[in-house]
Amino acid sequence: MKLEEAIKQKEFKDPFNKAVVNLLYSQSYIVSNQSCLFKPLGISPEQYNVLRILKGQKGQPITVSSIQERMLNRMSNASRLVEKLKQKELVIREECPTDRRQVDILITEKGLKILTELEEAVYAFNRKIINLSEEEVDQLNFLLDKMRG
């Protein structure tokens, strides 16, 4: 569906304005559809992002501030997300042995199990929602990287 139809706007002032609105609309479209994957497991897209960051640590602890730096949406409150994941027993928080002011975060087996459960569904979802050929996806990735400089 064309952006103009989706947001019921006849035209844009210029193609740059349309591109920004198109990116914002597309991001919202992906996240809202993605939520359907995570909701049955009781996690949000942001919590999924935190779990993926922790899995990437391969068992090494990481601080909340380091999680925040790596998040896709840096406006998210990483401390709050970690606390919710802790309540669900998907992560553990440990006082750092060398610096008591620092708190280390680790993913639990239960957290890893959720990521394993989601792996195929996320893979299929990505292919479905990005309705492009592999060549077009490569071009899209190239252009998005170029746009961010």
LINQUI-V283757 format. One record per pair of residues at least 4 apart in sequence whose C-alpha atoms are under 6 Angstrom apart, sorted by the first residue. I is the first residue (numbers start at 1). J is the second residue. Records with the same first field share a line. If there is no record, write none. Layout:
BEGIN
I=J ; J
END
This chain:
BEGIN
4=8 ; 9 ; 10
12=18
18=22
21=25
22=26
30=34
35=39
38=43 ; 44
39=43
43=47
47=81
54=107
61=104 ; 105 ; 106
62=104 ; 105
63=103 ; 104 ; 105
68=78
85=90 ; 91
86=90 ; 91 ; 92
90=108 ; 110 ; 111
91=106 ; 107 ; 108
92=105 ; 106
93=104 ; 105
94=103 ; 104
95=100 ; 103
96=100 ; 102 ; 103 ; 104
107=111
118=122
121=125
125=129
126=130
132=136
143=147
END
